[in-house]
Amino acid sequence: MFRWFKKTQSPDKLKNLPELIKNLKDSGDFLDFESEQHGSSFFLYYFKTLVHETPLNEHILRYLSSEPINSLYEVKDKIPITGIIITEDLKIICEKVMTGYVIVRLNENSLECALIPCQVKKARPVSQPEVEFTVVGSKEAFVESLDTNMHLVRKRLPVHELKAFELTLGKLTNTKVVVMYLEGIANEENVNTVKQRLKDIHVDQVVDSSVIMQLISDNRNSPFPQLVDTERPDRVVSVLCEGKVVILSDGSPQALIGPTTLVEFFSAFEDYFVNWIVASTSRLIRLFAVLFSILVTPIYVATLTYHYELIPSDLLSTLVSSRQRIPLPPILEAIFLELSIELLREAGARLPTKVGQTIGIVGGIVIGTASVEAGLTSNVLLIIVALSALASFTTPVYRMSNTIRLTRFPFLIFAHLWGLLGITICFSFLIVHLLKLKSLGRPFLEPIYPLRVQDLKDAIIRLPLSFQSTRPIQLQTEDTRRFNRRSQKEKNDFHE
């Protein structure tokens, strides 16, 4: 019988360093190097896929080969690299060598070694935002490198009050996660809540911040996201100044923001770059689009099924003529079109960009035209479903747009069962669910419930920036005042 693999041992089961190195040699990219110079010998061990060759050759090998070495402490003192560790702890050695450290031993049987950091750091350059693109404002977006993302935040917020708490998550992935907040502004309870929930995560892998969002959310069974994810460093800096907490994860180009409220998912960051009248109008349009996307198709089904008397006579004749050849009841007709839209959206998202755009446009036109001509759907419902799908994409946060599209289906079922009464019942369930939701222990519907009149200045509408002199009450920040409102109103212009 063939032996396809060799079972490796964990560091806890290995007895000493020679056994660990023998175990690591089973990997094809693990290299061992032996040299004898000036009467003394040294041994190097490292993963070539994790180590940067330039500092290895210019600093480590050049020094080790230039003069005799008597102890590991000479290596630590003379090699111009910071962070060198001398230890015989197998757990530390295994952890460091898997993150790009080089093992240096002076004796092949020695149990002690020097660990020299020599990591190779490969990351894509900072690019423009793809999900939260804005015409006005910064064109920088987060990347998959944690150090780069922290740099993008710190260069915009160069104050010593900006604190970063680092921890490692994932038994196998050992993903670095950083909690950032402004000391003296952020509520200490919010910061401790985030830290504690992260410490309570005991899983084998954390590959993206989306995994963290699911694990620390207050209600994991809710389709509504309870933390905002963003790819914009300027938005992260803005919420940090408000007193919120930000979570950055290595390998993820998205930052998590909390605590958050429902109205924040309908507020684009570009709203703060334009006049407050334009921004408020845009927010009202988005809120109307959300209600339209959720309710218009269920209302169509409920009206045609139970409430003909509500339709004006002129419109009724149009609806009757459009449904003369339709053999399906309104509910099946609506579900057919809704599923067709979702299939086109899913296919367009999974295919390459240019092909996906073509499939979305051509497929929508062909399927819509063919379904009307075949008598499977009415042209009126086709227009309604297309408008509701378009309205769902006006939401600035992608996760919330997914939730809105999902919410339409329960409303359709309730509309078919009980008409407008069913829509009212389903809407009541939705409101009760939102009332129960929390974000890091804070009310999700604030400032609507509980009512915070002061926080309404930046909720459904956005008042001028001169009115934003205090931080949101919901956050219960240590420093509630952002600036002196009276000083912003005074215009000390020069007059001749």
N, C-alpha and C positions, 0 to 999 in steps of 0.2 A: 504494500500500500504506500502511495506517495505521501510524503509529509509536506504539506503546502506552506506551513508557517511555523515559526518557532516562538513559543510563548515567552514573552518578556516579563520581568519582575519589576514591581514597583520599588521606589527608593526605600520604603519602610521595611521591605523584606531583605534588602541587601545588607551585608555585614560591614563592608569597608569600601574604600575608594577604588582599589583595583578591580573588585567585582562590579562596581558601577561602570567603570570604563569598559570592561569586557562586555557588559550588557549593552552599552551604547554603540559598540562597534558593529552590532547587528544591522545598524542603519547604514545605507550606502553613502550618505552624505556626511558621515562622521569621520573626521580625519585625525590621525595621530602622527606626530612629527617628533623625531629624536635627533639631537645634535650634540656633538662634543666639541667644545671650543676652549682653548687655553687651559686644558687639563680638567675642565669641569663640564658636566653634561646637564642637559635640561630636556624636558619632555613637554610637548604641546598637544592639547586635545581640543577640538572644536567642531562645530557643524559649519561646513563651508557655505551652506545656504543662508546662514544667519549672521555670518561675520563679514565685516567690511575689510577688504584686502588692503586698502591703502594704509590705515593706521596699523594693521597687523605687520606689514612689511617695513614701514618707515619708522615705527616707534618700538614695537615689541621685539621683532626679530633682529633689528639693527642693534638694539642695546644688548640683548641676550647673547649675540654673537661677537660683540666688540670687546668684552672684558670678562674675566672669570667671575662667577657668581658663587657666593658662599652661603647665602640664606635667602629665604623668600622675602624678608623684610628689605633687603637691598633692592629687590625687584620693585617693591612698592614705593621705595623712596626715590628711585632714579628714573623709572619709566614715566614720561610726561603725560600720564593719563590719570584723571581723577576717578575715584570710586572703586579702587582696587581693594579686594577683600581677601584676607588670609583666613582660612577655616578648614576644618575637617568634618563639618556637619554635612552628611550626605544629602539631606533635604535641601539645604541651601545651595549646594553644588549642583544638584540636578535642576533646581529651579533656575539658577543663573545661566547654566550652559544651554538651556532650552530657550533663553531669551537673547543669545548672542554674546555670551561671555566666553573667554578663552581660558582653559585650565592650564596652569603652569606647575610642573613638578620638577624637583631637582633630583629625585630618586624614584625609580620605577616602582618601588615597593612602599614609598612614603604614603602615609595616610593624610598628610596635610598638603594643601595646594594653595596657589594664588589664583584668584578669579579676576581677570582683567576685562572691563567692558569694551567691546569692539563691535557693537551692533551695526548692522546695515539697515538704514532707514530709507525705504522706498515708498513714496506716496505721490499721488497725482498732484499737479499744481493747483493752486486756488483758482476756481473758475466762477462763472456767473451762476446765479441761482436758476434752477430749472423748474421747480415747483412753485416758488414764491417770487417769480420775476416781477420787477417793477420798472416802470419807465423812468421814474424819478427816484433817486436814492442810490445807495451803495450797490455795486455789482460784484461783491465778494460773497462767496458761499463757503460753508464748512466742507472739509474733506474727511477722508477716513483716518487721518493722523491726529491723535489726541493732542500731541504737542503743538501742532499747527493750529488746531482749533483754539487751544488756550491762548496762543499768541494773538490770534485774531480778536479775542475778547480783551486781553490785557492791554493791547495797544490802543484800544478805544476807551479803556477804563483804567488809566494808570494811577491808581490810588492804592495805598497800603491796606485799606479796609476790605479790599476784594480778597476773600479767603477761598482756598481750594482744599477740600478734604478728599483724599485719595484712598481708594480701597480696591481690592481685587475680587471679582466675581467669576464663578464657573469653575468647577472642580477640574475640568479638563482644559478649558480654554484660557483660564487665568486672565480674564479681560480686565484691563484697568478702567476704572470708572471714577469720575471726579464730580464732586458736589461743589458748586460755586455759589457764593452769596456775599452780600455786603454786610460786614460786621457793623453794628450800630444802627442799621436800617432794617434788615430782615428780622422777622419775628423768630426768636430762638426756638419756640415750639415747632414752627414749620420746619426749621432746619433739622432739629432733632428727630422729627417724624420721618423726614426723608432718609436721614442716616440710619435710623433704626430699621426701616423697611428694607433698605438695601442690605443691611447686615443680616436680616432674616431670610435672604435669598439663598437657598441651598440647592442648586441645580448643577448639572454637569457641564452645561454650555450656555454662554451668553455671547451671542455673535452680533447683536445689534441692540440699539437703544429701544427698538420696538418690543423686544423681549422683556426689557426692564419695565416698560410701560405696563405690559400685561400683568407682571408679577407684583407691582406695587400699587396698582389701582385699588380704590376703595371697593368697587363692585366689579368683579372680574366677569360677571355674567351679563353686563350691560353692553348693548351695541354702541353706546355713546362713549367716545374717548374722554377720559377724565384728566388728561394732561395734554398740553399743546406741544407738538413737535415742530421744530423750525430748522431751516437750513441757513438762516440769516444771522450773522454775528451782530449786526446793528440792532436787530430785534431782541437778541439775548441781552445786550447791554442795556436796552431800554427797560426790560422787565426786571433786571437786577437793580436798577435805580429805583424802581417802584417798590422793591422789597421782596421780590419773589425769589424762588430757589431754582437753580438750573442744574441739570444732570448732563454731563458729557461722557460718552463711552468711546473707548478706543476701537477703531474699525467701523464707526458709524458716522455718516455725515449729517446726522440729525441730533439736535439738542432737545431735551425735554424740559418743559416749563411748568411749574406748579407753585401754589394752587391756582386753579383757573376757574372760569365761569363759562356758562353756555354762550353768553353774548360775545365772548372773545373769539369764538370760532367763526363769527361772521364779521370780524373786524380785520381788514387787511392793513398791513403795516404801512402801506402807501397812503392810508388815510391821514397820517400825521405829516405828510409831505405836501399836502394840498390845502386849499382854503377849507375852513370848517364847514361852510355851506355845501361845498361839493362833496366833502367826506360824509357829512350827515345824509345827504341825498343818496349816495352810493350805498350806505348801510341800510337805509330804508328799502332801497330796491332789492338788496340781497335778502332781507327778511321777508319781503313780499314774494320773492322768487322761491324761497324755501316753502312757505305756506302753499303757494301755487303748485309746486312740484309734488307735494305730499297729497293735497286735497283735490286737485282738479279732476284726475281720472276717477277716483272713488265717487265724487259727486256726479260725474257723468253716468257711472254704472248705477248709482242709487236712483237718479232721476229717471232714467229710461226703464228701470225695473219696477219702481214703486210710485213715482211721483210725476206722472205725465202732466198733472194739472199745474205744476210749477213752471212749465215751459211756455213761453209766449207763443201765440198761435202762428206768427210768421216764422219763428225759429223751429216750431214743431214740424211744419211742413218740410223744411229743409232736412231735419233729422230723419223723418219718415222716408223721404226720397233717397237719402244716402244709405238707409238700411233695408231697402226693398229686397235686395238679392242676398242679404247676409243670413246664412242658416244658423249661425252661432248666437247664443245669448250674449248680452253685453259683457258679462264677467269673463267668459272664455275669450271673447274678442279682445278685451283689455289685457288679459294675462298673456295672450299670444304676442301682442305688440310689445308689451313690457319685456318679456323674455327675449324677443328679437333684438331690442335695443341693448339689453345686457349682454347678449352673445356678441353683438358687434363691438361693444365697448371692450369686452374681455379679449376678443380676438385682436383688436387693434392695439391693445396694451401689451400683448405677448409677442407680437410680430415686430420685426425691425421697423424703425421709425417711418421710413418712406413707404414701405409696404403696408404698415398699419394704417397710415393716413389714407392710402388708396382704398384699402378694404373698408374703412369706416365710411368714406364718402360714397364710393361706388356701391358697396353693399347696402347702405341705407336707402339710396335712390332705387336700386333694382328691387329690393325686397318690398319697400313701401309701395312702389308702383305696381308690382306684380300681385301683391296681396289685395290691393283695391280692385284691380282688373279681374282677379279671380273670384271676387265676391267673398273673401274671407274676412275682411275688415272694411269699415266705412272710412271715407276720406276725412270726415269730421274727427273721428277718434284718432286717426293717424296724425292729424295736426296737433291734437291735444297731447298725445303721448310724446311727440317730438318736442313740443314746447316744454313739457314737464321735465323731460330728460335734459334739455338745454338749461332750464332753470336750476337744476340740481348742481350744475358745474359752476355756478356763480359763487359758491362757498369758497372762501380763500384757503381753508384747511382741507386737504384732500381726504383725510380720515372722516371728517364730518360729512362730506359729500357722499361717501360710501354708505354711511348710516342713513342719510336721507333717502337714498335710493332703496335701501332695504325696508325702510319704514312704510313705503307705499303699499307693499303687499298685504300686511295685516289690515290696512284701511280698505283695500279692495275687497277682501274677504268679508269684513264686517258690513261693508256697503251692500254687498250681494245678499247677505243674510237678513239685514234689518233696515236697509235703506239709510236715510239721513240719521235715524236713531242709532244705527250701528256705527256711523261715523262719529257721532257724539260720544258713544260709549268708548270707542277706541281712542278718541282724543282725550277722554277723561283718564283712561289707563296710562296714556303717555304722560300727561301732566303729573299724575301721582308718582310715576316712576322718576320723573325729573325732580320732583320735590324731595324724593328720598335720596337722590344721588349726592355724593360729596366728592370733593377733590382735596386729598390730603387732610380730610376731616373738616373742610370748610364747605358751606352750602354752595351747590352747583348753580342754583338759579339766582344767586345774589347778583345785582342789587334789586331784582324784581321781588324775590322772596328769599329771606326777609328783606323788606323794603329799606333801601339805603338811598335816601334822596340825594345825598351828597355825591354818591358814586354814579348817579344817573348822568352826570356831566360827560362821561366817557363810556356810554353803554349803547343804547339804541341809536342815539345821535352823539356827535362829538362837538362839544362847545369849543370856543377859541382856546388856544394854548394858555392865554393869560388867566383862564379860569381853572386850569389844572394845577393849582398851587399846593394842593394837599394830596397825599397818597391814598389809595383806596382803603376804606374802613375795614373791608373784609380781611385784608392782610394783617391788620393789627400790628403795624410796624412800630419799631421803637422810636423812630423819628418820623412824625406824620407830616411835617411841612417840607415841601420841595423848594419853594422860593417865596419871597415876599410879593404878594399879589399887587399891593399898592405901588411898589417900585416899578412894576412892569407896566402899569397904566400911565405913569408919568413920562412925558416926552420932553426931554431937555434939548430941544432943537435950538439952533443958533438963529437969531433973527437980527437982521441989519436995522 
